[in-house]
Amino acid sequence: MSERESMPYDVVIVGAGPAGLSAAIRLKQLANEAGSELAVCVLEKGSEVGAHILSGAVIDPRAMDELIPDWRDTDCPMAETPVVQNHHWVLTKNKKFDLPHWWTPPFLHNEGTYTCSLGNLCRWLAGRAEELGVEIFPGFAAAEILFDEAGRVKGVATGDMGVARDGTHKPDYTPGLEIHAKYTFFAEGVRGHLTKEVIRTFDLARDAQPQVYGLGIKELWDIAPDKHVPGKVIHTQGFPLDDDANGGGWIYHQANGQVSIGFVTWLGYTNPYISPFQEMQKWKTHPVIAELLAGGKRVSYGARAINDGGLQSIPRLVFPGGALIGCSAGFLNVPRIKGTHGAQKSAMMAAEAAFAAIQSDREHDELTAYPQAFEASWLHKELSVVRNVVPLVKKFGDFIGSGLSGITMWAEHFGLKMPFTMKHHPDNESLWRKDLVSPKSYPKPDGVLTFDRLSSVFLSNTNHEEDQPVHLTLRDPDIPVDYNLPMYDGPSQRYCPAGVYEFVDVDTTNPKFVINAQNCVHCKTCDIKDPLQNINWVVPEGGGGPNYPNM
């Protein structure tokens, strides 16, 4: 008999990001309109709503307009900074070329969009949800999927608290809580721990291409007032990446004299000596970026993986007892560098399907109305237009691939649908052996413009209870030293943006692999890029991880 207590709800949502909160709001809106009662619960592993949220972010308000039409007339933080300028820079080592707008389809131009802190937007959405009666539990990590006797999802269980590293119970041990629901929504974000399990259990990805990813490294800077232009948006491509990697940077002038800057390295890169963190630091040394930041101060740091696979990588969205929403499924529009509106729209469609089912006295079945609504939605059309962009750039390189993808986007924009959809290859299979490549050269951090990883992690306010089971688990503890080190020179020590992984005593006959789990910023890169998929990221105790104030 389980020692865990249980609580019943109509819908439980795992994750208080834009998708999870939008689903909760829409469910309660529908219930209020129908004059019915609906119990909705949101679990959030971060210490508070927004603590684990990180994005650029420039947001298309289309979904928000549908969800909360009057948001511009409220204290919504998104309304504060509309985008007023849009630039796309192609960078060489020392120069920049501003790509003319007429080269790109209109949907890439950012008219009518807004830039803000996505974390603060989620805090605002949480307030709206709670006003409607949604119960939100921050600091409670959903650690286990619960199944009924027929194999259907019947809810989740939160993780036990007070478990020591050796598995014993500490004096403050508290067992997890079972949350039972008619339908369970997984809104964990990219590469969610439970999302992986539900995709595997129900074979949801059988008809989809492999998901591929990028790693976004972000910093917030206070800059000189005379350099700050609220609402100015810049995207870059080119420097510092070369032929063995793809990606690009962003510079968003946001409220309060701050700029959000960052760099995304696609995780399909081939050279094991690439460090996405170092690529971001090197990007800042470009003259135009260094000049912008001169005299400024870095105030925040964080990192997060993003879904790059697009339409062809979206798995089946429903299973018996629930649905995948937001980045758990992968609705990011890569060329637009926008995913919030897609996350919100997917959540609203799932909420509408679940509400209709519950009103019809259904539970634990498949919400087939949700994928049907997606197929007919503006979101599906938007993702279809850009479905070949990422594979074209990966196949033909940054220059030729960007040109070809531009041609396909223009053609699709004018209604000429390309008669093909290109495939993806898993990111963990892309690395070349270390003897086939040259090591990368990166500038030493100066502590003013460029920084090291440990001082950066300090700015993320990351904290984990030290005496708890390590949440970065190895399926085979020998693989890092016996395979990854001789084959790829231990790539985890470079792809991790938080200094979690180290190889020590490498010049001896007994090298060791060290996991500094307390540094983990929950970006999920290790779970994605490890060559043999040996690292399995699982949730730590609730409340652990970064505590981003306004990312």
Phi, psi and omega per residue, in radians:
M1 nan 2.314 -3.098
S2 -1.233 2.449 3.061
E3 -1.493 -0.041 -3.112
R4 -1.435 2.438 3.011
E5 -1.397 2.829 3.141
S6 -2.301 2.679 3.095
M7 -2.321 2.350 -3.135
P8 -1.655 2.438 3.034
Y9 -2.423 2.887 3.007
D10 -1.336 -0.789 3.132
V11 -2.389 2.288 2.981
V12 -1.967 2.386 -3.092
I13 -2.100 2.211 -3.128
V14 -1.690 1.817 3.098
G15 2.027 2.156 -3.132
A16 -1.811 0.875 2.989
G17 -1.602 -2.940 -3.120
P18 -1.068 -0.578 3.124
A19 -1.252 -0.915 -3.096
G20 -1.033 -0.753 -3.119
L21 -1.242 -0.643 3.113
S22 -1.161 -0.675 3.082
A23 -1.090 -0.778 -3.123
A24 -1.088 -0.777 3.141
I25 -1.087 -0.797 -3.098
R26 -1.128 -0.690 3.096
L27 -1.030 -0.806 -3.107
K28 -1.261 -0.581 3.047
Q29 -1.035 -0.827 -3.123
L30 -1.114 -0.695 3.127
A31 -1.126 -0.750 3.139
N32 -1.135 -0.703 3.119
E33 -1.100 -0.588 -3.118
A34 -1.541 -0.103 -3.103
G35 1.189 0.555 -3.106
S36 -2.068 2.872 3.099
E37 -1.658 2.449 3.104
L38 -2.570 2.151 -3.117
A39 -1.654 2.073 -3.085
V40 -2.197 2.296 -3.113
C41 -2.192 2.401 3.066
V42 -2.090 2.175 3.068
L43 -1.757 2.378 -3.120
E44 -2.336 2.130 -3.089
K45 -1.276 -0.395 3.106
G46 -1.208 2.824 -3.115
S47 -1.140 -0.435 3.040
E48 -2.637 2.882 3.038
V49 -1.069 2.283 -3.132
G50 1.664 -0.240 -3.071
A51 -1.106 -0.544 -3.108
H52 -1.903 0.218 -3.080
I53 -1.625 2.252 3.126
L54 -2.515 2.241 3.053
S55 -2.766 2.917 -3.102
G56 -0.849 -1.097 -0.058
A57 -2.311 2.345 2.892
V58 -1.954 2.236 -2.954
I59 -2.098 2.266 2.968
D60 -1.382 2.154 -3.042
P61 -1.461 0.174 -3.017
R62 -0.999 -0.796 -3.139
A63 -1.234 -0.668 3.123
M64 -1.097 -0.636 3.089
D65 -1.078 -0.582 3.101
E66 -1.341 -0.633 -3.052
L67 -1.385 -0.852 -3.086
I68 -2.366 1.462 -2.991
P69 -1.013 -0.463 -3.076
D70 -1.683 0.319 -3.009
W71 -1.057 -0.538 -3.139
R72 -1.160 -0.410 -3.094
D73 -1.651 0.196 -3.128
T74 -1.998 -2.901 3.095
D75 -1.575 0.400 -3.128
C76 -1.048 2.188 -3.095
P77 -1.124 -0.355 3.140
M78 -1.188 -0.491 -3.065
A79 -1.272 -0.246 -2.993
E80 -1.213 -0.579 -3.013
T81 -2.329 1.524 3.008
P82 -1.230 2.598 3.107
V83 -1.272 2.241 -3.106
V84 -2.028 -0.351 3.097
Q85 -2.399 2.540 3.124
N86 -2.386 2.177 -3.125
H87 -2.299 2.583 3.014
H88 -2.230 1.979 -3.097
W89 -1.773 2.363 2.931
V90 -1.779 2.072 -3.036
L91 -1.807 2.336 2.842
T92 -1.780 -2.992 -3.059
K93 -1.031 -0.667 -3.054
N94 -2.229 -0.049 -3.070
K95 -2.234 2.895 3.028
K96 -2.331 2.588 3.068
F97 -2.203 2.135 -3.110
D98 -1.463 1.968 -3.091
L99 -1.208 2.179 -3.127
P100 -1.070 2.519 -3.135
H101 -1.041 -0.631 -3.041
W102 -1.190 -0.176 3.058
W103 -1.312 -0.393 -3.000
T104 -1.971 2.585 3.121
P105 -1.057 2.656 -3.064
P106 -0.987 -0.544 -3.076
F107 -1.222 -0.118 3.080
L108 -1.664 0.056 -2.939
H109 -1.566 -0.214 3.020
N110 1.289 0.215 3.021
E111 -1.085 2.366 3.092
G112 1.403 0.116 3.124
T113 -1.677 3.049 -3.083
Y114 -2.386 2.641 3.059
T115 -2.110 2.369 -3.077
C116 -2.889 -3.132 2.984
S117 -1.420 2.091 3.106
L118 -1.162 -0.571 3.085
G119 -1.059 -0.774 3.125
N120 -1.194 -0.594 3.062
L121 -1.110 -0.705 3.116
C122 -1.141 -0.653 3.077
R123 -1.074 -0.701 3.104
W124 -1.158 -0.769 3.101
L125 -1.062 -0.654 3.115
A126 -1.083 -0.700 3.094
G127 -1.087 -0.728 3.101
R128 -1.129 -0.688 3.127
A129 -1.117 -0.767 -3.125
E130 -1.153 -0.596 3.070
E131 -1.054 -0.531 3.134
L132 -1.485 -0.108 3.107
G133 1.815 0.159 3.080
V134 -1.272 2.404 3.071
E135 -1.676 2.119 -3.111
I136 -2.032 2.250 -3.096
F137 -2.098 1.561 3.042
P138 -1.285 2.678 -3.126
G139 1.438 0.117 3.119
F140 -2.045 1.883 -3.110
A141 -1.552 2.159 3.023
A142 -1.235 2.046 -2.991
A143 -1.980 -0.204 -3.041
E144 -2.621 2.411 3.020
I145 -1.535 2.379 3.108
L146 -1.802 2.355 -3.136
F147 -2.088 2.578 3.039
D148 -1.537 -3.098 -3.057
E149 -1.137 -0.335 3.116
A150 -1.619 0.048 3.135
G151 1.483 0.176 3.121
R152 -1.550 2.630 3.102
V153 -1.249 2.232 3.128
K154 -2.065 0.141 3.128
G155 2.508 -2.830 -3.138
V156 -2.442 2.861 3.023
A157 -2.084 2.418 3.064
T158 -1.356 2.777 -3.101
G159 -1.260 2.606 3.032
D160 -1.131 2.555 3.066
M161 -1.914 2.575 3.079
G162 1.423 0.559 3.064
V163 -1.751 2.238 -3.130
A164 -1.328 2.917 -3.108
R165 -1.032 -0.589 -3.130
D166 -1.475 0.092 3.092
G167 1.613 -0.137 3.112
T168 -1.348 2.861 -3.114
H169 -1.621 2.229 3.076
K170 -1.413 2.947 -3.100
P171 -1.002 -0.489 -3.118
D172 -1.662 0.348 -3.101
Y173 -1.008 2.323 3.061
T174 -2.375 2.136 3.139
P175 -1.185 2.717 3.112
G176 -1.166 2.955 -3.111
L177 -1.960 2.352 3.067
E178 -1.519 2.229 3.068
I179 -1.906 1.905 3.135
H180 -1.659 2.438 -3.094
A181 -2.617 2.717 3.048
K182 -1.187 -0.603 3.080
Y183 -2.484 2.481 -3.134
T184 -2.074 2.206 3.093
F185 -1.832 2.283 3.055
F186 -1.760 1.963 -3.132
A187 -2.218 0.831 -3.028
E188 -1.358 -0.174 -3.006
G189 1.536 -2.916 -3.031
V190 -1.108 2.318 3.011
R191 0.966 0.803 -3.135
G192 -1.103 2.503 -3.113
H193 -1.024 -0.871 -3.132
L194 -1.358 -0.538 3.091
T195 -1.051 -0.728 3.088
K196 -0.997 -0.730 -3.098
E197 -1.183 -0.744 -3.095
V198 -1.234 -0.594 3.068
I199 -1.116 -0.747 3.137
R200 -1.201 -0.766 -3.074
T201 -1.073 -0.749 -3.074
F202 -1.809 0.167 3.086
D203 0.911 0.812 -3.039
L204 -1.238 -0.379 -3.079
A205 -1.683 0.209 -3.022
R206 -1.094 -0.535 -3.110
D207 -1.852 0.201 -3.099
A208 -1.934 2.744 2.987
Q209 -1.273 2.749 3.073
P210 -1.010 2.444 3.028
Q211 -1.238 2.452 3.048
V212 -2.141 2.818 -2.894
Y213 -2.431 2.854 2.904
G214 -2.202 2.762 3.042
L215 -1.944 2.057 3.111
G216 -1.684 2.172 3.047
I217 -1.852 2.190 -3.032
K218 -2.180 2.508 2.972
E219 -2.338 2.546 2.956
L220 -1.834 2.347 3.142
W221 -2.188 2.409 2.836
D222 -1.485 2.156 -3.097
I223 -2.054 2.945 -3.132
A224 -1.033 2.372 -3.083
P225 -0.973 -0.605 -3.106
D226 -1.281 -0.173 3.094
K227 -1.744 -0.141 -3.012
H228 -1.615 2.220 3.123
V229 -2.204 1.626 -3.076
P230 -0.918 2.232 3.124
G231 1.586 0.046 3.076
K232 -1.429 2.263 -3.061
V233 -2.167 2.264 3.139
I234 -2.288 2.325 2.957
H235 -2.067 2.552 -3.112
T236 -2.220 2.671 2.946
Q237 -2.441 2.847 -3.089
G238 1.755 -2.251 -3.110
F239 -0.795 2.391 0.111
P240 -1.700 0.083 -3.050
L241 -1.295 2.631 3.071
D242 -2.148 -2.689 -2.955
D243 -1.209 -0.250 -3.095
D244 -1.706 0.222 3.116
A245 -2.773 2.749 3.055
N246 -2.210 2.815 3.104
G247 2.675 -2.813 -3.129
G248 3.096 3.023 -3.056
G249 -2.033 2.974 3.055
W250 -2.455 2.657 3.017
I251 -2.428 1.953 -3.123
Y252 -2.063 2.075 3.077
H253 -1.428 1.903 -3.052
Q254 -1.870 -2.895 -3.074
A255 -1.261 2.886 2.988
N256 1.088 0.566 3.065
G257 1.244 0.319 -3.101
Q258 -1.861 2.675 2.933
V259 -2.109 2.410 2.959
S260 -1.605 2.078 3.093
I261 -2.138 2.665 3.118
G262 -3.049 2.985 -3.099
F263 -2.481 2.334 3.111
V264 -1.901 2.187 2.986
T265 -1.892 2.104 3.099
W266 -1.134 2.382 -3.013
L267 -1.439 0.144 3.003
G268 -1.522 0.272 -3.114
Y269 -1.114 2.752 -3.006
T270 -1.803 -0.490 -3.053
N271 -1.490 2.020 -3.089
P272 -1.158 -0.199 3.125
Y273 -1.519 -0.026 3.085
I274 -1.206 2.394 3.012
S275 -2.111 1.904 3.121
P276 -0.978 -0.645 3.089
F277 -1.054 -0.810 -3.121
Q278 -1.208 -0.566 3.075
E279 -1.081 -0.700 3.116
M280 -1.133 -0.756 3.126
Q281 -1.103 -0.725 3.132
K282 -1.134 -0.657 3.117
W283 -0.993 -0.649 -3.131
K284 -1.178 -0.297 -3.136
T285 -1.416 -0.125 3.066
H286 -1.037 2.419 -3.021
P287 -0.914 -0.732 -3.075
V288 -1.243 -0.537 3.128
I289 -1.400 -0.731 3.106
A290 -1.057 -0.652 3.139
E291 -1.165 -0.706 3.112
L292 -1.059 -0.714 -3.050
L293 -1.497 -0.217 -3.103
A294 -1.015 2.258 -3.100
G295 1.455 -0.075 3.134
G296 -1.606 -3.076 -3.105
K297 -2.454 2.272 3.059
R298 -1.319 2.282 -3.064
V299 -2.108 -0.299 3.133
S300 -2.598 2.729 3.123
Y301 -2.559 2.552 3.036
G302 -2.944 3.022 -3.130
A303 -2.632 2.561 3.141
R304 -2.768 2.438 3.012
A305 -1.325 2.642 3.076
I306 -2.242 2.661 3.072
N307 -1.387 2.221 3.102
D308 -1.972 -0.024 -2.968
G309 -1.247 -0.511 3.119
G310 1.289 -2.786 -2.969
L311 -0.967 -0.772 -3.035
Q312 -1.254 -0.212 -3.140
S313 -1.758 -0.028 3.129
I314 -1.261 2.154 3.136
P315 -1.319 3.099 2.987
R316 -1.025 2.344 -2.941
L317 -1.519 -0.258 -3.058
V318 -2.276 2.776 3.131
F319 -2.662 2.912 -3.134
P320 -1.052 1.886 3.083
G321 1.873 0.018 -3.130
G322 3.100 -2.875 -3.026
A323 -2.693 2.750 2.991
L324 -1.765 2.318 3.132
I325 -2.328 2.785 3.082
G326 1.102 -2.536 -3.090
C327 -1.248 -0.167 2.981
S328 -1.080 -0.511 3.088
A329 -1.732 -0.637 3.066
G330 1.819 1.163 -3.095
F331 -1.788 0.300 -3.124
L332 -1.162 2.351 2.994
N333 -1.653 1.790 -2.996
V334 -1.138 -0.853 -3.137
P335 -1.049 -0.595 3.107
R336 -1.408 -0.282 -3.075
I337 0.963 0.860 -3.109
K338 -2.495 2.314 3.100
G339 -2.371 -0.253 -3.058
T340 -1.099 -0.768 -3.114
H341 -1.139 -0.626 3.090
G342 -1.201 -0.691 3.102
A343 -1.076 -0.785 -3.124
Q344 -1.147 -0.755 -3.119
K345 -1.127 -0.745 3.113
S346 -1.055 -0.711 -3.127
A347 -1.124 -0.701 3.139
M348 -1.144 -0.702 3.130
M349 -1.155 -0.702 3.095
A350 -1.148 -0.705 3.132
A351 -1.091 -0.736 3.139
E352 -1.127 -0.664 3.107
A353 -1.176 -0.723 -3.123
A354 -1.191 -0.708 -3.136
F355 -1.100 -0.779 3.124
A356 -1.064 -0.687 3.140
A357 -1.139 -0.789 -3.120
I358 -1.135 -0.672 3.096
Q359 -1.093 -0.444 3.116
S360 -1.650 0.265 3.107
D361 1.106 0.538 3.052
R362 -1.687 2.782 3.028
E363 -2.861 2.640 3.033
H364 1.072 0.286 3.082
D365 -1.807 -2.982 -3.139
E366 -1.577 2.281 -3.140
L367 -1.493 1.215 -3.021
T368 -1.110 -0.357 3.106
A369 -1.134 -0.440 -3.132
Y370 -1.193 -0.981 3.096
P371 -1.098 -0.512 3.080
Q372 -1.150 -0.720 3.105
A373 -1.146 -0.679 3.117
F374 -1.085 -0.769 -3.133
E375 -1.021 -0.534 -3.085
A376 -1.685 0.044 -2.963
S377 -1.591 2.864 3.019
W378 -1.132 -0.469 3.133
L379 -1.154 -0.761 3.105
H380 -1.080 -0.768 3.121
K381 -1.064 -0.758 -3.134
E382 -1.074 -0.774 -3.126
L383 -1.247 -0.524 3.124
S384 -1.147 -0.664 -3.114
V385 -1.051 -0.589 -3.017
V386 -1.900 0.239 -2.961
R387 -1.113 -0.412 -3.083
N388 -1.744 0.019 -3.044
V389 -1.140 -0.942 -3.099
V390 -1.059 -0.873 -3.140
P391 -1.118 -0.536 3.090
L392 -1.161 -0.770 3.132
V393 -1.150 -0.703 3.123
K394 -1.147 -0.639 -3.063
K395 -1.363 -0.696 -2.997
F396 -1.929 -0.007 3.116
G397 1.583 2.962 -2.992
D398 -1.095 -0.788 -3.039
F399 -1.305 -1.043 -3.112
I400 -1.183 -0.722 -3.133
G401 -1.088 -0.691 3.104
S402 -1.132 -0.696 3.109
G403 -1.104 -0.793 3.137
L404 -1.146 -0.703 3.134
S405 -1.165 -0.607 3.065
G406 -1.079 -0.718 3.100
I407 -1.078 -0.781 -3.128
T408 -1.156 -0.661 3.132
M409 -1.159 -0.739 3.085
W410 -1.073 -0.764 -3.135
A411 -1.068 -0.822 3.140
E412 -1.137 -0.629 3.124
H413 -1.046 -0.637 3.142
F414 -1.579 0.206 3.031
G415 1.579 0.098 3.110
L416 -1.633 1.618 -3.064
K417 -1.269 2.227 3.111
M418 -1.125 2.384 -3.056
P419 -1.427 0.405 -3.115
F420 -2.625 2.710 2.999
T421 -2.257 2.080 -3.034
M422 -1.343 2.788 -3.054
K423 -1.725 2.912 3.071
H424 -2.049 2.803 3.033
H425 -2.146 2.434 -3.061
P426 -1.016 2.440 -3.101
D427 -1.106 -0.539 -3.081
N428 -1.274 -0.207 -3.115
E429 -1.738 0.117 -2.978
S430 -1.600 -0.285 -3.008
L431 -1.215 2.450 2.985
W432 -1.601 2.715 3.076
R433 -1.050 2.658 -3.072
K434 -1.132 -0.460 -3.129
D435 -1.369 -0.095 3.137
L436 -1.751 -0.031 -3.061
V437 -2.302 2.979 3.062
S438 -1.869 2.485 3.066
P439 -1.034 2.664 3.140
K440 -1.574 2.645 3.106
S441 -1.959 2.183 -3.137
Y442 -2.213 2.596 3.136
P443 -1.210 2.557 3.036
K444 -1.216 2.481 -3.132
P445 -1.142 2.418 3.125
D446 -1.789 -0.073 3.125
G447 1.306 0.053 3.136
V448 -2.067 -0.936 3.097
L449 -1.840 -0.697 -3.120
T450 -2.070 2.633 -2.969
F451 -2.436 2.900 3.052
D452 -1.595 3.004 -3.050
R453 -1.262 -0.677 -3.053
L454 -1.190 -0.711 3.084
S455 -1.172 -0.497 3.097
S456 -1.225 -0.797 3.120
V457 -1.044 -0.605 3.100
F458 -0.995 -0.696 -3.139
L459 -1.223 -0.324 3.130
S460 -1.426 -0.075 -3.140
N461 1.009 0.586 -3.114
T462 -1.281 2.370 3.123
N463 -2.663 2.376 3.003
H464 -2.301 2.515 2.974
E465 -1.023 2.083 -2.970
E466 -1.182 -0.669 -3.110
D467 -1.589 1.301 3.062
Q468 -2.568 2.803 3.108
P469 -0.994 2.439 3.135
V470 -1.156 2.192 -3.058
H471 -1.517 -0.023 3.045
L472 -1.818 1.601 -2.958
T473 -1.650 2.618 3.121
L474 -1.956 2.225 3.078
R475 -1.195 -0.585 3.073
D476 -2.421 1.929 -3.057
P477 -1.172 -0.228 -3.115
D478 -1.514 -0.339 -3.031
I479 -1.074 -0.743 -3.110
P480 -0.968 -0.773 -3.099
V481 -1.480 -0.686 -3.035
D482 -1.406 -0.434 -3.077
Y483 -2.140 -0.998 -3.041
N484 -1.125 -0.626 -3.105
L485 -1.235 -0.904 3.133
P486 -1.239 -0.523 -3.075
M487 -1.442 -0.766 -3.005
Y488 -2.206 0.184 -3.087
D489 1.008 0.689 3.046
G490 1.052 1.209 -3.028
P491 -1.152 -0.382 -3.121
S492 -1.069 -0.492 3.134
Q493 -1.256 -0.173 3.109
R494 -1.968 -0.636 -3.100
Y495 -1.352 -0.362 3.100
C496 -1.291 2.223 -3.114
P497 -1.523 0.174 -3.070
A498 -2.233 0.128 3.124
G499 1.166 0.533 -3.126
V500 -1.236 -0.677 -2.982
Y501 -1.860 2.370 3.113
E502 -2.415 2.547 2.922
F503 -1.925 2.153 -3.121
V504 -2.050 2.761 -3.127
D505 0.987 0.661 -3.067
V506 -1.250 -0.307 3.130
D507 -1.613 0.160 3.120
T508 -1.922 -3.120 3.103
T509 -1.477 -0.007 -3.089
N510 -2.363 1.114 3.102
P511 -1.139 2.667 -3.087
K512 -2.264 2.616 3.092
F513 -1.849 2.144 -3.061
V514 -2.012 2.340 3.101
I515 -1.976 1.960 3.084
N516 -1.648 1.299 -2.971
A517 -1.094 -0.435 -3.107
Q518 -1.162 -0.306 3.125
N519 -1.465 -0.179 -2.940
C520 -1.089 2.231 3.093
V521 -1.741 0.223 3.033
H522 1.117 0.622 -3.118
C523 -1.395 -0.406 3.104
K524 1.364 0.133 -3.100
T525 -1.061 -0.701 -3.118
C526 -1.091 -0.685 3.134
D527 -1.131 -0.498 -3.094
I528 -1.519 -0.838 -2.873
K529 -1.641 -0.274 -3.125
D530 -0.958 2.184 -2.959
P531 -0.972 -0.726 -3.120
L532 -1.776 0.259 -3.117
Q533 0.921 0.751 -3.094
N534 -1.487 -0.458 3.137
I535 -1.568 2.195 3.125
N536 -2.074 1.951 -3.139
W537 -1.404 2.142 3.055
V538 -2.150 2.859 -3.045
V539 -1.278 2.379 2.969
P540 -1.406 -3.007 3.055
E541 -0.985 2.521 3.096
G542 -1.005 2.479 -3.129
G543 1.635 -0.237 3.128
G544 -1.404 2.924 3.107
G545 1.787 -2.830 -3.117
P546 -1.229 2.784 3.011
N547 -2.266 1.360 -3.101
Y548 -1.283 2.207 3.140
P549 -1.345 -0.625 -3.037
N550 -2.746 0.782 -3.112
M551 -1.629 nan nan
